[in-house]
Amino acid sequence: MIEMCTVLIATESNAFGNLLSRRLGIEQDIQVVGIAYNPTELMNLSAEQQPDVLLLNLEHGGKLINNVKHLSPSTQCVVIVQDATSFNIRAAKDCIAVNSCFG
């Protein structure tokens, strides 16, 4: 039997969220439990679903990760950077700095 990994997607882009959800939905061992398009949806879905993995593509992700980890301590967080602008790279570094998922 295949062990299922639950995934929550957080992005401000409807197109990106839907594309990623459809792509992950092909995998037998991955279940997308929701797509959050804003911080409020992210907090609600994190508390409700307690996902194994959060794929985060939102501005100010570092601050949000702390809140998600409070609501769902076992969730592993992955920061996605769609475009490599200096702002997005800096935001990703901030997320990693506050993300207790990596250590």
C-alpha positions as CSV (number, residue, x, y, z in Angstrom):
1,M,0.0,0.0,0.0
2,I,1.3,3.5,-0.9
3,E,1.6,6.0,1.9
4,M,-0.2,9.2,1.0
5,C,1.5,12.6,1.4
6,T,-1.0,15.5,1.9
7,V,0.0,18.8,0.3
8,L,-1.3,22.3,0.8
9,I,-0.5,24.8,-1.9
10,A,-0.3,28.5,-1.0
11,T,0.0,31.0,-3.9
12,E,-1.4,34.4,-4.9
13,S,-1.6,33.1,-8.5
14,N,-4.8,31.2,-9.5
15,A,-3.1,29.9,-12.6
16,F,0.0,28.7,-10.8
17,G,-2.0,27.1,-8.0
18,N,-4.3,25.2,-10.4
19,L,-1.5,24.1,-12.6
20,L,0.6,22.8,-9.6
21,S,-2.5,21.1,-8.1
22,R,-3.3,19.3,-11.4
23,R,0.3,18.2,-11.8
24,L,0.6,16.9,-8.3
25,G,-2.8,15.2,-8.6
26,I,-1.3,12.8,-11.2
27,E,1.0,11.3,-8.5
28,Q,-0.4,8.2,-6.7
29,D,1.1,9.1,-3.4
30,I,0.2,12.8,-3.2
31,Q,-3.1,14.3,-2.3
32,V,-3.6,18.0,-2.6
33,V,-5.8,19.0,0.3
34,G,-6.3,22.6,-0.7
35,I,-5.1,25.8,-2.4
36,A,-4.8,28.9,-0.3
37,Y,-4.8,32.2,-2.3
38,N,-4.3,34.5,0.6
39,P,-2.9,34.4,4.2
40,T,-6.4,33.9,5.8
41,E,-7.1,30.9,3.6
42,L,-3.6,29.6,4.4
43,M,-4.2,29.8,8.2
44,N,-7.7,28.2,7.9
45,L,-6.6,25.3,5.7
46,S,-3.4,24.7,7.7
47,A,-5.5,24.3,10.9
48,E,-8.2,22.3,9.2
49,Q,-6.1,19.9,7.0
50,Q,-2.8,19.6,9.0
51,P,-1.0,18.9,5.7
52,D,2.3,16.9,5.6
53,V,3.8,19.5,3.2
54,L,3.1,23.2,2.5
55,L,4.3,24.5,-0.9
56,L,4.5,28.3,-0.2
57,N,4.6,30.8,-3.0
58,L,3.4,33.9,-1.2
59,E,4.9,37.2,-0.4
60,H,5.9,37.6,3.3
61,G,6.2,33.8,3.6
62,G,8.6,33.9,6.5
63,K,6.0,35.4,8.8
64,L,3.3,33.0,7.5
65,I,5.5,29.9,8.1
66,N,5.7,30.7,11.8
67,N,1.9,30.9,12.0
68,V,1.5,27.7,10.0
69,K,4.0,25.8,12.2
70,H,2.0,27.0,15.3
71,L,-1.2,25.6,13.8
72,S,0.3,22.5,12.3
73,P,3.7,21.7,13.9
74,S,4.4,18.6,11.8
75,T,3.9,20.4,8.4
76,Q,7.1,20.6,6.4
77,C,7.4,23.9,4.5
78,V,8.8,24.4,1.0
79,V,9.3,27.9,-0.4
80,I,8.7,28.3,-4.1
81,V,10.2,31.2,-6.0
82,Q,8.5,31.7,-9.4
83,D,10.7,34.4,-10.7
84,A,14.2,35.2,-9.4
85,T,13.9,38.9,-8.7
86,S,16.1,40.2,-5.9
87,F,13.0,40.8,-3.9
88,N,11.8,37.2,-4.2
89,I,15.2,35.7,-3.5
90,R,15.5,37.9,-0.4
91,A,11.9,36.8,0.7
92,A,12.9,33.1,0.2
93,K,16.0,33.6,2.3
94,D,13.9,35.2,5.0
95,C,11.5,32.3,4.9
96,I,14.3,29.8,5.3
97,A,15.8,31.8,8.1
98,V,12.6,31.5,10.2
99,N,11.5,28.1,9.0
100,S,12.0,25.5,11.7
101,C,11.2,22.8,9.1
102,F,14.8,22.6,8.1
103,G,16.3,21.7,11.4
